[in-house]
């Protein structure tokens, strides 16, 4: 009796697991199979976050965190900002900051 109950429970779990693993969406673009935990709202927000670029002021803040004391100039390039200035010892410093992620691409000391 126990074996039959355990077998029935195991069969029910195996049958229910694939059904909860993915979602099928019918929309104007056709049929899509979505991964577990997918939400259209979060997907749109993530796409918006990836597109938004940082400002030159944020690039200056990032360069200060990398060791720049005084900022002389900020040059906007296609995919990055180049922040030019001096460090705390008075040496020339150039920091390239990615325009989309805010990641420091290169630090050059002169």
FENCOR-V217340 format. One record per residue. RES is the residue in one small letter. SS is DSSP state (H for helix, E for strand, L for the rest). OMEGA is omega in whole degrees, -180 to 180 (NA if undefined). BURIAL is # if it has 24 or more other C-alpha atoms within 12 Angstrom, else .. Layout:
res=RES ss=SS omega=OMEGA burial=BURIAL
res=RES ss=SS omega=OMEGA burial=BURIAL
//
This chain:
res=x ss=L omega=180 burial=.
res=x ss=H omega=-179 burial=.
res=x ss=H omega=-179 burial=.
res=x ss=H omega=177 burial=.
res=x ss=H omega=178 burial=.
res=x ss=H omega=179 burial=.
res=x ss=H omega=179 burial=.
res=x ss=H omega=180 burial=.
res=x ss=H omega=178 burial=.
res=x ss=H omega=178 burial=.
res=x ss=H omega=180 burial=.
res=x ss=H omega=178 burial=.
res=x ss=H omega=180 burial=.
res=x ss=H omega=180 burial=.
res=x ss=H omega=-177 burial=.
res=x ss=H omega=-175 burial=.
res=x ss=H omega=180 burial=.
res=x ss=H omega=-179 burial=.
res=x ss=H omega=-180 burial=.
res=x ss=H omega=-174 burial=.
res=x ss=H omega=-178 burial=.
res=x ss=L omega=-179 burial=.
res=x ss=E omega=176 burial=.
res=x ss=E omega=-178 burial=.
res=x ss=E omega=175 burial=.
res=x ss=E omega=-178 burial=.
res=x ss=E omega=-178 burial=.
res=x ss=L omega=178 burial=.
res=x ss=L omega=-180 burial=.
res=x ss=E omega=-177 burial=.
res=x ss=E omega=178 burial=.
res=x ss=E omega=173 burial=.
res=x ss=E omega=-174 burial=.
res=x ss=E omega=179 burial=.
res=x ss=L omega=-180 burial=.
res=x ss=L omega=177 burial=.
res=x ss=L omega=-178 burial=.
res=x ss=L omega=175 burial=.
res=x ss=L omega=-179 burial=.
res=x ss=H omega=-179 burial=.
res=x ss=H omega=180 burial=.
res=x ss=H omega=179 burial=.
res=x ss=H omega=178 burial=.
res=x ss=H omega=180 burial=.
res=x ss=H omega=179 burial=.
res=x ss=H omega=178 burial=.
res=x ss=H omega=179 burial=.
res=x ss=H omega=-180 burial=.
res=x ss=H omega=-180 burial=.
res=x ss=H omega=-176 burial=.
res=x ss=H omega=-173 burial=.
res=x ss=L omega=-180 burial=.
res=x ss=L omega=179 burial=.
res=x ss=L omega=179 burial=#
res=x ss=L omega=178 burial=.
res=x ss=H omega=177 burial=#
res=x ss=H omega=177 burial=.
res=x ss=H omega=177 burial=#
res=x ss=H omega=178 burial=#
res=x ss=H omega=178 burial=#
res=x ss=H omega=179 burial=#
res=x ss=H omega=178 burial=#
res=x ss=H omega=177 burial=#
res=x ss=H omega=178 burial=#
res=x ss=H omega=179 burial=.
res=x ss=L omega=175 burial=#
res=x ss=L omega=-180 burial=#
res=x ss=E omega=-179 burial=#
res=x ss=E omega=-180 burial=#
res=x ss=E omega=180 burial=#
res=x ss=E omega=178 burial=#
res=x ss=E omega=-174 burial=.
res=x ss=E omega=174 burial=.
res=x ss=E omega=180 burial=#
res=x ss=E omega=176 burial=#
res=x ss=E omega=176 burial=.
res=x ss=L omega=-176 burial=.
res=x ss=L omega=-176 burial=.
res=x ss=L omega=-177 burial=.
res=x ss=E omega=170 burial=#
res=x ss=E omega=172 burial=#
res=x ss=E omega=-180 burial=#
res=x ss=E omega=-176 burial=#
res=x ss=E omega=180 burial=#
res=x ss=E omega=180 burial=#
res=x ss=E omega=178 burial=#
res=x ss=E omega=-175 burial=#
res=x ss=L omega=178 burial=.
res=x ss=L omega=178 burial=.
res=x ss=L omega=179 burial=.
res=x ss=L omega=177 burial=.
res=x ss=E omega=-178 burial=.
res=x ss=E omega=175 burial=#
res=x ss=E omega=-179 burial=#
res=x ss=E omega=175 burial=#
res=x ss=E omega=-177 burial=#
res=x ss=E omega=178 burial=#
res=x ss=E omega=-174 burial=#
res=x ss=L omega=-175 burial=#
res=x ss=L omega=-176 burial=#
res=x ss=L omega=-176 burial=.
res=x ss=L omega=-179 burial=#
res=x ss=L omega=177 burial=#
res=x ss=E omega=-178 burial=#
res=x ss=E omega=-176 burial=.
res=x ss=E omega=174 burial=.
res=x ss=E omega=179 burial=#
res=x ss=E omega=177 burial=.
res=x ss=E omega=-177 burial=.
res=x ss=L omega=NA burial=.
//
